[in-house]
Amino acid sequence: MIRIDSLWLAVGPMDMRAGSERLLARVVQVFGSAQAHHGYLFANARATRIRVAGA
């Protein structure tokens, strides 16, 4: 089982074609670093899909 202490929701849309490296690069760009045991949620522009990236 993977432990997740916190979930963070991105407020801007993200291209769903982006790979996990690009998603985590966006997290580092916004927050300065990706924290261990945190999940980051990204939605597309129409808010019909969601992706989770974890650190």
Backbone as JSON Lines, residues from 0, in Angstrom:
{"i":0,"aa":"M","n":[0.84,-1.17,0.0],"ca":[0.0,0.0,0.0],"c":[0.89,1.24,0.0]}
{"i":1,"aa":"I","n":[0.52,2.22,-0.78],"ca":[1.25,3.48,-0.86],"c":[0.6,4.48,0.09]}
{"i":2,"aa":"R","n":[1.4,5.05,0.96],"ca":[0.89,6.04,1.92],"c":[0.88,7.41,1.27]}
{"i":3,"aa":"I","n":[-0.26,8.1,1.34],"ca":[-0.38,9.47,0.85],"c":[-0.86,10.33,2.01]}
{"i":4,"aa":"D","n":[-0.02,11.28,2.41],"ca":[-0.35,12.16,3.54],"c":[-1.17,13.36,3.12]}
{"i":5,"aa":"S","n":[-0.94,13.87,1.91],"ca":[-1.65,15.07,1.44],"c":[-1.91,14.96,-0.04]}
{"i":6,"aa":"L","n":[-3.02,15.56,-0.47],"ca":[-3.34,15.69,-1.89],"c":[-3.39,17.17,-2.24]}
{"i":7,"aa":"W","n":[-2.77,17.52,-3.35],"ca":[-2.75,18.9,-3.82],"c":[-3.44,18.94,-5.18]}
{"i":8,"aa":"L","n":[-4.34,19.88,-5.37],"ca":[-5.08,20.02,-6.62],"c":[-4.56,21.22,-7.39]}
{"i":9,"aa":"A","n":[-4.14,21.0,-8.63],"ca":[-3.7,22.1,-9.49],"c":[-4.92,22.89,-9.94]}
{"i":10,"aa":"V","n":[-4.83,24.22,-9.88],"ca":[-5.98,25.05,-10.24],"c":[-6.0,25.38,-11.73]}
{"i":11,"aa":"G","n":[-4.88,25.26,-12.42],"ca":[-4.84,25.5,-13.86],"c":[-4.89,24.2,-14.62]}
{"i":12,"aa":"P","n":[-5.38,24.22,-15.86],"ca":[-5.46,22.99,-16.65],"c":[-4.08,22.51,-17.06]}
{"i":13,"aa":"M","n":[-3.97,21.2,-17.27],"ca":[-2.71,20.58,-17.68],"c":[-2.97,19.72,-18.9]}
{"i":14,"aa":"D","n":[-2.01,19.69,-19.81],"ca":[-2.1,18.84,-20.99],"c":[-2.01,17.38,-20.55]}
{"i":15,"aa":"M","n":[-3.02,16.59,-20.82],"ca":[-3.06,15.2,-20.38],"c":[-2.08,14.31,-21.14]}
{"i":16,"aa":"R","n":[-1.49,14.82,-22.21],"ca":[-0.47,14.06,-22.93],"c":[0.88,14.11,-22.23]}
{"i":17,"aa":"A","n":[1.0,14.98,-21.23],"ca":[2.26,15.13,-20.5],"c":[2.59,13.85,-19.74]}
{"i":18,"aa":"G","n":[3.85,13.52,-19.71],"ca":[4.3,12.36,-18.96],"c":[4.48,12.7,-17.49]}
{"i":19,"aa":"S","n":[4.8,11.69,-16.71],"ca":[4.95,11.91,-15.27],"c":[6.1,12.85,-14.95]}
{"i":20,"aa":"E","n":[7.17,12.82,-15.77],"ca":[8.29,13.73,-15.54],"c":[7.86,15.18,-15.71]}
{"i":21,"aa":"R","n":[7.05,15.44,-16.73],"ca":[6.58,16.81,-16.97],"c":[5.62,17.27,-15.87]}
{"i":22,"aa":"L","n":[4.77,16.37,-15.39],"ca":[3.86,16.72,-14.3],"c":[4.64,17.07,-13.04]}
{"i":23,"aa":"L","n":[5.62,16.24,-12.69],"ca":[6.41,16.52,-11.49],"c":[7.3,17.75,-11.68]}
{"i":24,"aa":"A","n":[7.74,18.03,-12.92],"ca":[8.49,19.26,-13.18],"c":[7.62,20.48,-12.92]}
{"i":25,"aa":"R","n":[6.34,20.38,-13.25],"ca":[5.4,21.47,-12.98],"c":[5.23,21.65,-11.47]}
{"i":26,"aa":"V","n":[5.16,20.57,-10.73],"ca":[5.07,20.65,-9.27],"c":[6.29,21.36,-8.7]}
{"i":27,"aa":"V","n":[7.47,20.98,-9.16],"ca":[8.7,21.61,-8.68],"c":[8.74,23.09,-9.06]}
{"i":28,"aa":"Q","n":[8.26,23.43,-10.26],"ca":[8.23,24.82,-10.7],"c":[7.33,25.66,-9.8]}
{"i":29,"aa":"V","n":[6.19,25.13,-9.39],"ca":[5.23,25.89,-8.59],"c":[5.6,25.89,-7.11]}
{"i":30,"aa":"F","n":[5.93,24.72,-6.56],"ca":[6.15,24.59,-5.11],"c":[7.62,24.62,-4.69]}
{"i":31,"aa":"G","n":[8.53,24.48,-5.63],"ca":[9.94,24.45,-5.29],"c":[10.49,23.05,-5.13]}
{"i":32,"aa":"S","n":[9.65,22.1,-4.75],"ca":[10.06,20.7,-4.64],"c":[8.81,19.83,-4.56]}
{"i":33,"aa":"A","n":[8.99,18.56,-4.86],"ca":[7.91,17.58,-4.72],"c":[8.13,16.85,-3.4]}
{"i":34,"aa":"Q","n":[7.17,16.9,-2.52],"ca":[7.29,16.31,-1.19],"c":[6.98,14.81,-1.24]}
{"i":35,"aa":"A","n":[7.69,14.05,-0.43],"ca":[7.44,12.62,-0.32],"c":[6.07,12.37,0.31]}
{"i":36,"aa":"H","n":[5.38,11.35,-0.15],"ca":[4.07,10.93,0.35],"c":[2.98,11.98,0.1]}
{"i":37,"aa":"H","n":[3.15,12.79,-0.94],"ca":[2.13,13.75,-1.35],"c":[1.68,13.38,-2.75]}
{"i":38,"aa":"G","n":[0.39,13.53,-3.02],"ca":[-0.17,13.3,-4.34],"c":[-0.58,14.62,-4.96]}
{"i":39,"aa":"Y","n":[-0.37,14.76,-6.26],"ca":[-0.68,16.0,-6.97],"c":[-1.69,15.68,-8.07]}
{"i":40,"aa":"L","n":[-2.84,16.35,-8.04],"ca":[-3.93,16.09,-8.97],"c":[-3.95,17.16,-10.06]}
{"i":41,"aa":"F","n":[-4.07,16.73,-11.31],"ca":[-4.13,17.62,-12.45],"c":[-5.37,17.29,-13.27]}
{"i":42,"aa":"A","n":[-6.06,18.32,-13.76],"ca":[-7.24,18.13,-14.61],"c":[-6.96,18.73,-15.98]}
{"i":43,"aa":"N","n":[-7.69,18.24,-16.99],"ca":[-7.55,18.82,-18.32],"c":[-8.38,20.1,-18.41]}
{"i":44,"aa":"A","n":[-8.32,20.78,-19.55],"ca":[-8.98,22.09,-19.71],"c":[-10.5,22.0,-19.54]}
{"i":45,"aa":"R","n":[-11.11,20.89,-19.98],"ca":[-12.56,20.75,-19.85],"c":[-12.99,20.12,-18.53]}
{"i":46,"aa":"A","n":[-12.01,19.77,-17.71],"ca":[-12.27,19.14,-16.41],"c":[-13.04,17.83,-16.55]}
{"i":47,"aa":"T","n":[-12.72,17.08,-17.6],"ca":[-13.36,15.78,-17.8],"c":[-12.43,14.62,-17.46]}
{"i":48,"aa":"R","n":[-11.15,14.92,-17.27],"ca":[-10.17,13.89,-16.92],"c":[-9.27,14.41,-15.82]}
{"i":49,"aa":"I","n":[-8.75,13.48,-15.04],"ca":[-7.86,13.84,-13.95],"c":[-6.7,12.84,-13.91]}
{"i":50,"aa":"R","n":[-5.51,13.34,-13.57],"ca":[-4.33,12.49,-13.41],"c":[-3.71,12.76,-12.06]}
{"i":51,"aa":"V","n":[-3.08,11.75,-11.52],"ca":[-2.42,11.87,-10.23],"c":[-0.93,11.6,-10.42]}
{"i":52,"aa":"A","n":[-0.12,12.47,-9.86],"ca":[1.33,12.26,-9.83],"c":[1.73,12.2,-8.37]}
{"i":53,"aa":"G","n":[2.62,11.31,-8.04],"ca":[3.07,11.18,-6.66],"c":[4.57,11.31,-6.55]}
{"i":54,"aa":"A","n":[4.99,11.74,-5.39],"ca":[6.43,11.88,-5.16],"c":[6.84,11.0,-4.0]}
